[in-house]
Amino acid sequence: MIKIKTSIYTIKGESKGEIELPTIFESEIREDILKKAFRASQLSARHPYGSSPLAGSRRVGHTTGPGQGVSRMPRVSGSSRGVLLGNTVGGRSPHSPRSNKVLFKKINAKEKKIALSTAIAMTAKQELVSARGHKFDQELKFPVVVEDKIENISKAKEALDFLGNLGVAEDVERAKEGTKIRAGRGKMRNRKYRTPRSMLIVSTEPSKLTAFKSIPGVEICGAKNMTLRKLAPGGDGGRLVIYTESSVKQMGGN
């Protein structure tokens, strides 16, 4: 079986050789299963909330019975104020959210595995990455693999110089210029700005890539911690992903 290879780029953006890719980059692309699995993960991440089960039902209600000229609803003793029922002012909330509702969305284990393989395989297709809106040098070979020396970068300026040498700095500018003030109440809840997703950097030791954290739209993760929410934000595959040489070997089980 012929192994697919791709170039390894240095910090200066030059090709220094080739590396064999694991078979997961050749997986069949199933975007339908990818969207299904992403939706399940999004729904499962919700936090349950709701009012107290006894809210609106702690009052004692009395009814005067028939023949009094008033409707037979439970009321506060000595008053005409209705209680307990959902169709009265002061009563319980009839259809409020319930904190005991099960929000977890199940999905088959095989479908989840296919979705992750699809998301990884789509990062190796230049036309799919470009269709997602990412900006990069057209001569760049996908998937983008760089040497492990980028883990020695300690300053944001050095990180930007590296991205410029690699030919993906334009995508950072796209994310920076696309940063907008969020519409709605989110502005009051510590998420005033919304920034488009730029590239994802995958490494075996993501803790050493802190210099990239301050760059707009750039995210980092470990080779064993890749998720659909990072590889395919919004359920759309083809994110611009930069893999380190060691992370590719780890994905291949070497």
C-alpha positions as CSV (number, residue, x, y, z in Angstrom):
1,M,0.0,0.0,0.0
2,I,1.4,3.4,-1.0
3,K,1.8,5.8,1.9
4,I,0.8,9.4,1.3
5,K,3.5,11.9,2.2
6,T,3.5,15.7,2.9
7,S,6.2,18.3,3.5
8,I,7.7,19.2,6.8
9,Y,8.1,23.0,7.2
10,T,10.7,24.7,9.4
11,I,10.3,27.8,11.5
12,K,11.5,29.8,8.5
13,G,8.8,28.3,6.3
14,E,11.1,26.2,4.3
15,S,10.6,22.5,3.4
16,K,13.1,20.3,5.1
17,G,11.8,16.8,4.0
18,E,8.7,14.7,4.0
19,I,6.8,12.6,6.5
20,E,4.4,9.7,6.0
21,L,0.8,10.4,7.0
22,P,-1.3,8.0,9.1
23,T,-4.2,6.3,7.4
24,I,-6.7,8.5,9.3
25,F,-6.0,11.3,6.8
26,E,-7.3,9.1,4.1
27,S,-10.6,8.4,5.8
28,E,-13.9,8.6,3.9
29,I,-15.4,12.0,4.2
30,R,-19.0,11.8,5.7
31,E,-20.1,15.4,6.3
32,D,-23.6,14.2,7.2
33,I,-22.3,12.2,10.1
34,L,-20.0,15.0,11.1
35,K,-22.9,17.5,11.4
36,K,-24.9,14.9,13.4
37,A,-22.1,14.2,15.8
38,F,-21.4,17.9,16.2
39,R,-25.0,18.7,17.0
40,A,-25.0,16.0,19.6
41,S,-21.9,17.4,21.3
42,Q,-23.4,20.9,21.3
43,L,-26.7,19.8,22.8
44,S,-24.9,17.6,25.4
45,A,-22.8,20.6,26.6
46,R,-25.9,22.5,27.8
47,H,-26.3,23.2,31.5
48,P,-29.7,22.2,33.0
49,Y,-31.6,25.1,34.6
50,G,-35.1,25.7,35.8
51,S,-37.3,26.9,38.7
52,S,-37.9,25.0,41.9
53,P,-40.4,22.1,41.6
54,L,-42.4,23.7,44.4
55,A,-42.3,27.2,43.1
56,G,-45.8,28.7,43.2
57,S,-47.2,25.7,45.1
58,R,-46.2,26.7,48.6
59,R,-49.3,28.7,49.3
60,V,-52.4,27.2,50.9
61,G,-55.5,27.7,48.7
62,H,-59.2,27.5,49.6
63,T,-62.3,27.3,47.5
64,T,-65.7,28.5,48.6
65,G,-67.6,26.0,46.5
66,P,-70.6,26.6,44.2
67,G,-73.3,29.2,44.5
68,Q,-71.1,32.1,45.6
69,G,-70.9,34.0,42.3
70,V,-67.2,33.5,41.8
71,S,-65.2,30.8,40.0
72,R,-64.2,27.8,42.1
73,M,-60.5,28.4,42.1
74,P,-58.2,28.0,45.1
75,R,-57.6,31.4,46.6
76,V,-55.8,32.9,49.6
77,S,-57.9,32.7,52.7
78,G,-59.8,36.0,53.2
79,S,-58.8,37.3,49.8
80,S,-59.7,36.9,46.1
81,R,-56.1,36.3,45.1
82,G,-55.8,33.0,43.2
83,V,-53.0,30.5,44.0
84,L,-51.6,27.2,42.9
85,L,-53.0,27.1,39.4
86,G,-51.0,28.1,36.3
87,N,-53.8,30.2,34.9
88,T,-53.9,32.6,37.8
89,V,-51.8,35.6,38.8
90,G,-49.7,34.4,41.7
91,G,-50.0,30.8,40.7
92,R,-47.3,28.4,39.6
93,S,-45.5,28.6,36.2
94,P,-47.2,26.0,34.0
95,H,-44.5,25.4,31.4
96,S,-41.2,26.7,33.0
97,P,-37.9,24.9,32.3
98,R,-37.3,21.9,34.5
99,S,-33.8,21.4,36.0
100,N,-34.3,17.6,36.1
101,K,-34.7,17.4,32.3
102,V,-32.2,15.1,30.6
103,L,-30.3,17.3,28.1
104,F,-27.7,14.7,27.0
105,K,-27.9,13.7,23.4
106,K,-26.9,10.1,22.6
107,I,-24.9,9.1,19.5
108,N,-23.5,5.8,18.4
109,A,-19.8,5.3,19.2
110,K,-19.1,4.3,15.6
111,E,-20.7,7.4,14.2
112,K,-18.6,9.5,16.7
113,K,-15.4,7.8,15.5
114,I,-16.4,8.4,11.8
115,A,-17.1,12.0,12.5
116,L,-13.7,12.6,14.1
117,S,-12.0,10.8,11.2
118,T,-13.9,12.9,8.7
119,A,-12.9,16.2,10.5
120,I,-9.2,15.2,10.5
121,A,-9.3,14.0,6.8
122,M,-10.9,17.3,5.7
123,T,-8.0,19.3,7.2
124,A,-5.8,17.5,4.5
125,K,-7.9,18.8,1.6
126,Q,-6.7,22.2,0.4
127,E,-9.9,22.9,-1.5
128,L,-12.1,22.2,1.6
129,V,-9.9,24.4,3.8
130,S,-10.2,27.2,1.2
131,A,-13.9,26.8,0.9
132,R,-14.3,27.3,4.6
133,G,-12.9,30.8,4.2
134,H,-9.4,30.4,5.4
135,K,-6.6,32.5,3.8
136,F,-3.2,31.0,3.1
137,D,-0.4,30.7,0.5
138,Q,-1.7,28.5,-2.4
139,E,1.7,26.8,-2.6
140,L,1.3,25.4,0.9
141,K,1.0,21.6,1.0
142,F,-1.7,20.0,3.1
143,P,-2.0,18.8,5.7
144,V,0.4,21.4,7.1
145,V,3.1,19.8,9.2
146,V,5.9,21.8,10.9
147,E,8.9,20.8,12.9
148,D,8.8,20.5,16.7
149,K,11.0,23.6,17.2
150,I,7.9,25.8,17.2
151,E,7.4,24.6,20.8
152,N,10.5,26.7,21.7
153,I,8.7,29.9,20.6
154,S,8.1,32.0,23.7
155,K,7.0,35.4,22.4
156,A,3.9,36.4,20.4
157,K,6.0,38.4,18.0
158,E,8.1,35.3,17.2
159,A,4.9,33.4,16.7
160,L,3.6,35.9,14.2
161,D,6.9,35.9,12.3
162,F,6.6,32.1,12.1
163,L,3.0,32.2,10.8
164,G,4.2,34.8,8.2
165,N,7.1,32.6,7.1
166,L,4.7,29.7,6.7
167,G,2.2,31.7,4.6
168,V,-0.8,31.8,6.9
169,A,-0.5,35.2,8.5
170,E,-3.3,36.5,6.2
171,D,-5.7,34.2,8.0
172,V,-4.8,35.8,11.3
173,E,-5.6,39.2,9.7
174,R,-8.9,37.9,8.5
175,A,-9.8,36.9,12.1
176,K,-8.6,40.2,13.5
177,E,-10.5,42.3,11.0
178,G,-13.6,40.1,11.5
179,T,-13.8,40.8,15.3
180,K,-17.1,42.5,15.9
181,I,-19.2,43.5,18.9
182,R,-21.7,40.7,19.7
183,A,-25.4,41.5,19.2
184,G,-27.7,40.9,22.2
185,R,-27.3,40.4,25.9
186,G,-24.0,38.6,25.5
187,K,-22.3,42.0,25.7
188,M,-23.2,42.1,29.4
189,R,-22.1,38.6,30.1
190,N,-18.3,38.8,29.6
191,R,-18.4,37.9,25.9
192,K,-18.7,41.4,24.3
193,Y,-16.6,40.5,21.2
194,R,-17.0,37.7,18.7
195,T,-13.9,36.7,16.8
196,P,-13.9,34.3,13.8
197,R,-12.0,31.1,14.1
198,S,-8.5,31.1,12.5
199,M,-6.1,28.1,12.6
200,L,-5.7,25.3,15.1
201,I,-2.3,24.2,16.2
202,V,-2.0,20.5,17.3
203,S,1.0,19.4,19.4
204,T,1.9,16.6,21.7
205,E,2.7,19.2,24.4
206,P,0.2,22.1,23.9
207,S,1.4,23.7,27.2
208,K,4.6,24.9,25.3
209,L,2.6,26.8,22.8
210,T,1.4,29.6,25.0
211,A,2.9,32.2,22.7
212,F,0.1,31.6,20.2
213,K,-2.7,32.1,22.7
214,S,-2.9,35.8,22.3
215,I,-3.1,35.7,18.5
216,P,-6.7,36.4,17.3
217,G,-8.6,33.3,16.3
218,V,-5.8,30.9,17.0
219,E,-6.4,27.9,19.2
220,I,-4.1,25.1,20.4
221,C,-4.8,21.5,21.5
222,G,-3.1,18.2,22.1
223,A,-3.0,15.4,19.6
224,K,-4.9,13.1,21.9
225,N,-7.5,15.8,22.8
226,M,-8.8,16.8,19.4
227,T,-12.6,17.3,19.4
228,L,-15.2,18.2,16.8
229,R,-15.7,21.6,18.4
230,K,-12.0,22.4,17.6
231,L,-11.6,20.6,14.3
232,A,-14.9,21.6,12.8
233,P,-16.4,24.7,14.6
234,G,-20.0,25.1,13.8
235,G,-20.1,21.6,12.3
236,D,-18.3,22.7,9.2
237,G,-15.1,20.7,8.5
238,G,-12.0,21.9,6.7
239,R,-10.4,24.1,9.4
240,L,-6.9,25.3,8.8
241,V,-4.8,23.0,11.1
242,I,-1.1,23.1,11.7
243,Y,0.3,19.7,13.0
244,T,3.7,19.3,14.6
245,E,5.9,16.5,13.4
246,S,5.6,14.6,16.7
247,S,1.8,14.9,16.8
248,V,1.5,13.3,13.4
249,K,3.6,10.4,14.5
250,Q,1.5,10.1,17.7
251,M,-1.7,10.0,15.6
252,G,-0.1,7.2,13.6
253,G,0.7,5.2,16.7
254,N,4.4,5.5,16.2
